[in-house]
Amino acid sequence: MKGREMTSAEYKIRTVIILALLLTWAAFAASKVYTFTVRDRQALLKRSHPIAWRTAEIPARRGRILDRDGAVLAEDVFRCDLILDRHPEKNRRHHLQRRLDEAIPGTELPPETAELPVVLRKDLSADEIEKCARIFRGIQGIRTEGRLERRYAGNPAVREQLGETALNDRKERVGISGLEQTYDLELSGKAGRMRVMLDRNGSWIYETLQVIRQPENGRDVRLNENLAELEEKGQETDGFENSLAGK
């Protein structure tokens, strides 16, 4: 038995219903687009900012201390370490060790019971830094971390005159003794600022890195004495202190 054919009136009603449903869906989609792209855009961007973006300081180099002849007595040198922040899962440990062997042969992952973070290798060379950045990119829990280290010249007597530096509460390196403290205002730089977007694994998306503020390096300080005179001055001071101690 054949089904009853749809009348013209019924066909029009069904067509109107389908069109109404399509228009309703289109209106709903348009309202969502408007909500996300216009009405709530700023609020959503503000909410996602701390999730997708990270800001960090760019350390400024501390100025050098030079003797009268221009010899460098104190300067900042860049050092970079390879750090493990998270132990890999058991089924991924062998894979990560193979990557580590490829980047820096002879470097072993620590036992799973080791306290984190662990410095896997200190003072990476420029070639090792490049390899690590390429091989470990996108892998969570392992990273390179750069730092500025103060390097001094001269014997212990000169070293004592040059003084020491330390990090203050704001993680800024300042002079706390000797010439480092005397000339701290001139030697101190001003850190810069950068921001970068992270992917879903928490790794940097390097193409998005933006320098918000360039660092301002500290100024060099040239002393009135040369290295030999500083060494002689240090010996005289030691002799005077020894004579006081003998009394």
C-alpha positions in Angstrom: 0.0 0.0 0.0 1.4 3.3 -1.1 1.8 6.1 1.5 -0.3 9.2 1.2 1.3 11.9 -0.8 2.1 15.2 1.0 -0.3 18.0 0.1 0.9 21.4 -0.9 -0.1 22.9 2.4 1.7 20.3 4.4 4.8 20.8 2.3 4.8 24.5 3.0 4.3 24.0 6.7 7.2 21.5 6.9 9.4 23.9 4.9 8.6 26.8 7.2 9.4 24.6 10.3 12.8 23.6 8.8 13.6 27.3 7.9 12.6 28.4 11.3 14.9 25.9 12.9 17.8 26.9 10.7 17.2 30.6 11.4 17.0 29.9 15.2 20.3 28.0 15.0 21.9 30.8 12.9 20.7 33.4 15.4 22.1 31.4 18.3 25.5 30.9 16.6 25.6 34.6 15.8 24.8 35.6 19.4 27.7 33.4 20.6 30.1 34.9 18.1 29.1 38.3 19.2 29.4 37.4 22.9 33.0 35.9 22.5 34.3 38.4 19.9 32.7 41.7 21.0 30.8 41.8 24.3 33.1 39.5 26.5 36.3 39.8 24.4 38.3 41.9 26.8 37.2 39.9 29.9 38.1 36.6 28.2 41.4 37.9 27.1 42.1 39.2 30.6 41.2 35.8 32.0 43.3 33.8 29.6 46.3 36.1 29.9 47.8 34.5 33.0 47.2 31.0 31.6 48.6 31.4 28.1 51.3 34.0 28.7 54.2 34.2 31.1 56.4 37.2 31.9 60.0 37.1 33.2 62.8 39.4 33.9 65.8 39.7 31.6 68.8 40.1 33.9 71.1 43.1 33.3 74.9 42.7 33.3 76.6 44.3 36.2 79.3 46.7 35.1 83.0 45.7 35.1 85.7 46.8 37.5 88.8 47.7 35.6 92.3 48.6 36.9 94.0 51.8 35.7 95.5 50.0 32.7 92.1 48.6 31.6 92.7 45.1 32.8 89.4 43.4 33.9 89.3 42.7 37.6 85.6 41.8 37.9 83.0 41.0 35.3 79.7 39.1 34.7 80.0 35.9 32.6 77.0 34.0 31.3 76.5 30.4 32.5 73.7 28.0 31.6 72.7 24.8 33.4 70.5 21.8 32.4 67.8 21.2 35.0 65.3 18.4 35.7 62.1 19.7 37.3 60.0 16.5 37.1 60.8 12.8 37.0 59.6 11.2 33.7 57.1 8.4 33.8 58.6 4.9 33.9 57.6 4.2 30.3 59.2 7.5 29.2 62.4 7.3 31.2 64.4 5.3 28.7 63.2 7.7 25.9 64.4 10.7 27.9 67.7 9.1 28.7 68.3 8.5 25.0 67.6 12.2 24.3 70.0 13.1 27.0 72.7 10.9 25.6 72.2 12.6 22.2 72.4 16.1 23.7 75.2 15.6 26.3 76.8 12.2 26.3 77.7 10.8 29.7 74.9 12.6 31.5 72.6 10.3 33.5 69.1 10.8 34.9 69.0 10.8 38.7 67.2 8.0 40.6 63.4 8.5 40.8 63.8 9.1 44.6 66.1 12.1 44.0 64.8 15.4 45.3 63.9 17.9 42.6 65.0 20.1 40.9 68.2 18.4 40.0 71.0 20.1 38.0 71.9 17.5 35.3 74.8 19.5 33.9 76.4 22.8 34.9 78.0 25.4 32.7 76.8 24.2 29.3 78.8 25.2 26.2 77.2 27.2 23.4 76.9 24.0 21.3 75.3 22.1 24.2 72.8 24.9 24.8 71.8 24.8 21.1 71.5 21.0 21.2 69.4 21.0 24.4 67.1 23.8 23.1 66.4 21.7 20.0 66.3 18.2 21.5 64.2 19.0 24.6 61.9 21.5 23.0 58.3 20.6 24.0 59.4 18.0 26.6 58.0 18.9 30.1 60.1 18.7 33.2 63.6 19.4 31.7 64.9 22.9 30.8 68.0 25.0 30.5 68.4 28.0 32.9 70.8 30.8 32.3 72.5 32.9 35.0 75.1 35.6 35.3 78.1 34.7 37.5 80.6 37.2 38.8 84.2 36.4 37.9 87.2 38.0 39.6 90.9 38.4 38.8 93.9 38.8 41.0 95.2 37.1 44.2 93.2 36.7 47.4 94.4 40.1 48.6 93.0 41.8 45.5 89.9 39.6 45.7 89.2 40.9 49.2 89.5 44.5 48.1 87.1 43.9 45.2 84.4 42.6 47.6 81.3 40.5 47.2 77.9 40.7 45.7 74.6 39.0 46.7 71.0 38.9 45.6 68.6 41.2 47.5 64.9 40.6 48.2 64.0 41.6 44.7 66.5 39.1 43.2 68.8 42.0 42.1 72.5 41.5 42.5 74.1 44.3 44.6 77.5 44.9 46.2 77.7 44.0 49.9 81.4 44.7 50.6 84.6 46.2 49.2 84.7 48.1 45.9 81.5 46.2 44.8 79.6 48.0 47.5 81.5 51.4 47.2 80.6 51.6 43.5 77.3 49.7 43.6 75.3 52.6 42.1 77.4 52.8 39.0 77.9 49.0 38.6 74.2 48.0 39.1 72.1 47.6 35.9 68.3 47.6 35.5 66.6 44.3 34.5 64.5 44.1 31.4 61.2 42.4 30.9 59.8 39.8 28.4 56.7 37.7 27.9 56.1 34.5 26.0 53.1 32.3 25.3 53.1 28.7 26.5 51.7 25.7 24.7 49.4 23.1 26.4 52.5 21.3 27.7 53.8 24.5 29.4 56.7 24.9 26.9 57.6 28.2 25.3 56.3 29.1 21.9 59.5 30.9 20.8 57.8 32.7 17.9 55.6 34.6 20.4 58.5 35.9 22.6 58.3 39.7 23.1 60.8 42.0 24.8 58.7 44.4 26.8 61.6 46.4 28.2 65.3 46.1 27.2 67.7 45.5 30.1 70.1 48.4 31.0 73.6 47.1 31.8 75.6 48.7 34.6 78.5 51.0 33.9 82.2 50.1 34.1 84.3 51.5 36.8 88.0 52.2 36.3 90.2 52.4 39.4 93.2 54.7 39.9 95.5 51.8 40.7 96.7 49.0 38.5 96.7 45.3 39.4 100.2 45.3 40.8 99.5 48.3 43.1 96.4 46.6 44.4 98.3 43.4 45.1 101.0 45.5 47.0 98.2 47.4 48.9 96.7 44.1 49.9 100.0 42.8 51.2 100.5 45.9 53.3 97.1 45.6 54.8 97.8 41.9 55.6 101.1 42.9 57.3 99.4 45.6 59.3 96.6 43.2 60.5 99.2 40.6 61.4 101.2 43.0 63.5 98.0 44.0 65.3 97.2 40.4 65.9 100.6 39.8 67.4 100.3 42.5 70.1 
